[in-house]
Amino acid sequence: MSVVRVLLADDHTMVRAGLRALLEGMQGITVVAEAGNGREAVELARTHHPDIAVLDISMMELNGIDAGVQIRAQRPETRVLILSMHASQEFVHRALKSGVSGYLVKDAAPLELRAAIETLMRGDVYLSPRISRQVVSGLAERTGGAGEAPLESLTARQREILQMLAEGKSTKAMAFLLGVSIKTVETHRASLMERLGIHDLAGLVIYAARHKLVSLDPR
């Protein structure tokens, strides 16, 4: 069996260090890169070509779910494993709908991380046993429904703009990070405000925090 190449992304340095030590203690696994935010994870995936990207959800710059979407868009063969403290139906539904291959809660046993990686490498989907039957049942019901939640109706680019607006980035800074014109950023901002029916920055910040795109924790 060839060595499994893993990319880690978490905004806590100590968490990344612990995960790296854990993974590199497993035979046949090597950590090829670490990222402290979602945007950095996308860039590192482009240069290091990991087999699996292990991503936290709540990260600065770009959240783990949307980072996973971008990683898979540029490298479809990379499997995305979400590793998060959140086990609610909302988060699991968003993650699976985005195309991730697995969802593992952070209080899982070390052997469960190994099992998740082996499952993903076989091409299967892994859900942490901590995710209850009610959550899985709810996912099936929501997936089969005709309507979409407002956040899910936004494009990936609109979600990026929303997160950066909520993080306090200027229009110029967003244009630089995204490699587009200021006018393009303004257009995306206007369209997402129209889509959400929210026309002030404070409202967007509250909306983004409610949907865990950003945290209101002062850390």
C-alpha positions in Angstrom: 0.0 0.0 0.0 1.4 3.4 -0.9 1.8 6.2 1.7 -1.3 8.3 2.3 -0.5 12.0 2.0 -2.5 14.2 4.4 -3.0 18.0 4.5 -4.0 19.4 8.0 -5.9 22.6 8.4 -6.9 24.0 11.8 -6.5 27.5 13.2 -5.2 26.2 16.5 -1.4 25.5 16.4 -1.6 23.1 19.3 -4.4 21.1 17.7 -2.4 20.8 14.5 0.7 19.6 16.4 -1.3 17.0 18.2 -3.0 15.7 15.0 0.4 15.7 13.1 1.9 13.6 15.9 -1.1 11.3 16.0 -1.1 10.8 12.2 2.6 10.3 11.7 2.5 7.7 14.4 0.3 5.6 12.1 2.0 3.4 9.6 1.5 4.4 6.0 0.4 8.0 6.7 2.5 11.2 6.3 1.5 14.8 6.8 2.7 16.8 3.8 1.5 20.3 4.9 -0.3 22.3 7.6 -2.5 25.3 7.2 -3.8 27.8 9.8 -6.8 28.9 7.7 -9.0 27.8 4.9 -7.4 29.9 2.1 -4.0 28.7 3.0 -5.3 25.1 2.9 -6.5 25.6 -0.7 -3.1 26.9 -1.7 -1.2 24.1 0.0 -3.5 21.5 -1.6 -2.6 23.0 -5.0 1.1 22.6 -4.4 1.3 19.4 -2.3 -1.4 17.2 -3.9 -2.6 15.5 -0.8 -4.7 12.3 -0.9 -6.8 13.5 2.1 -7.4 17.0 3.4 -8.4 17.1 7.1 -10.2 20.4 7.6 -11.6 22.1 10.7 -14.9 24.0 9.9 -14.4 27.3 11.8 -11.3 28.9 10.4 -10.4 32.5 9.4 -10.2 33.6 5.8 -12.3 30.7 4.5 -14.2 28.1 6.5 -13.4 24.4 6.1 -16.5 23.4 4.1 -15.9 26.1 1.4 -12.2 25.4 1.4 -13.1 21.7 0.8 -15.2 22.7 -2.2 -12.3 24.7 -3.7 -9.8 21.9 -3.0 -12.0 19.3 -4.7 -12.7 21.7 -7.7 -8.9 22.0 -8.4 -8.1 18.4 -7.4 -11.1 16.0 -7.5 -9.1 13.0 -6.4 -8.4 14.6 -2.9 -10.8 13.3 -0.3 -12.0 15.9 2.2 -12.5 14.9 5.9 -14.1 17.4 8.1 -12.8 17.3 11.7 -15.0 19.5 13.9 -16.3 20.1 17.4 -19.8 20.6 15.8 -22.0 17.5 15.5 -25.3 19.2 14.7 -27.6 18.4 11.8 -27.0 21.8 10.2 -23.2 21.3 10.0 -23.3 17.7 8.8 -25.9 18.5 6.2 -23.9 21.4 4.8 -20.7 19.4 4.8 -22.1 16.4 3.0 -24.0 18.5 0.5 -20.7 20.2 -0.4 -19.2 16.9 -1.4 -16.9 16.1 1.5 -16.1 12.4 2.0 -16.2 12.2 5.8 -17.2 14.0 9.0 -15.5 13.2 12.3 -16.0 14.9 15.6 -13.0 16.2 17.6 -13.6 14.1 20.7 -13.4 10.9 18.7 -10.8 8.2 19.7 -7.5 8.2 17.8 -8.4 4.8 16.2 -11.5 6.4 14.7 -9.3 8.9 12.8 -7.4 6.0 11.4 -10.7 4.2 10.5 -11.9 7.4 8.8 -8.8 7.7 6.6 -8.9 4.1 5.6 -12.6 4.4 4.7 -12.0 7.5 2.6 -9.1 5.8 0.8 -11.4 3.0 -0.2 -13.7 5.6 -1.8 -16.4 5.3 0.8 -18.0 8.0 3.0 -17.3 8.1 6.8 -19.6 9.5 9.4 -18.5 9.6 13.1 -20.6 7.2 15.2 -21.2 10.3 17.5 -23.5 11.6 14.8 -26.8 10.3 15.9 -29.5 8.4 13.9 -31.7 11.5 14.2 -29.1 13.6 12.5 -28.7 11.2 9.6 -32.5 10.8 9.3 -32.8 14.6 9.3 -30.2 14.8 6.5 -32.2 12.4 4.3 -35.4 14.4 4.9 -33.8 17.8 4.1 -31.9 16.4 1.1 -35.2 15.2 -0.3 -37.0 18.5 0.2 -37.7 21.1 -2.5 -36.4 24.2 -0.7 -33.0 25.3 0.3 -31.8 27.2 3.4 -30.7 30.8 2.5 -27.0 30.1 3.1 -27.1 27.1 0.8 -28.7 29.2 -2.0 -25.6 31.4 -2.1 -22.8 30.6 -4.6 -19.4 29.6 -3.2 -18.0 33.1 -4.1 -20.9 34.8 -2.4 -20.2 32.8 0.8 -16.5 33.9 0.6 -17.5 37.5 0.3 -20.0 37.1 3.2 -17.3 35.6 5.4 -14.7 38.3 4.6 -17.2 41.1 5.1 -18.1 39.7 8.5 -14.4 39.4 9.3 -14.0 43.2 8.6 -12.0 43.1 5.4 -12.2 46.1 3.1 -13.4 45.8 -0.5 -9.9 46.5 -1.7 -8.5 43.7 0.5 -11.1 41.3 -0.7 -10.4 42.1 -4.3 -6.7 41.5 -3.8 -7.3 38.1 -2.0 -9.7 36.9 -4.7 -7.7 38.3 -7.6 -10.7 40.2 -9.0 -11.6 43.9 -9.5 -13.1 46.0 -6.8 -16.2 46.4 -9.0 -16.6 42.6 -9.1 -16.5 42.4 -5.3 -19.1 45.1 -5.1 -21.3 43.2 -7.5 -21.0 40.0 -5.5 -21.8 41.9 -2.3 -24.9 43.5 -3.7 -26.2 40.2 -5.1 -25.7 38.4 -1.8 -27.4 41.2 0.1 -30.3 40.9 -2.3 -30.4 37.1 -2.0 -30.4 37.2 1.8 -32.6 40.3 2.1 -30.0 41.8 4.4 -28.9 45.3 3.5 -26.5 46.4 6.3 -23.1 45.1 7.4 -24.2 44.5 11.0 -27.0 42.2 9.7 -24.5 40.3 7.6 -22.1 39.8 10.5 -24.9 38.4 12.7 -26.1 36.2 9.9 -22.5 34.9 9.2 -22.0 34.2 13.0 -25.4 32.4 13.3 -24.4 30.1 10.4 -20.9 29.6 11.9 -19.0 31.2 9.0 -17.3 33.4 11.6 -17.1 33.5 15.4 -18.1 36.4 17.6 -15.6 35.0 20.1 -13.0 37.8 20.6 -10.1 35.3 20.3 
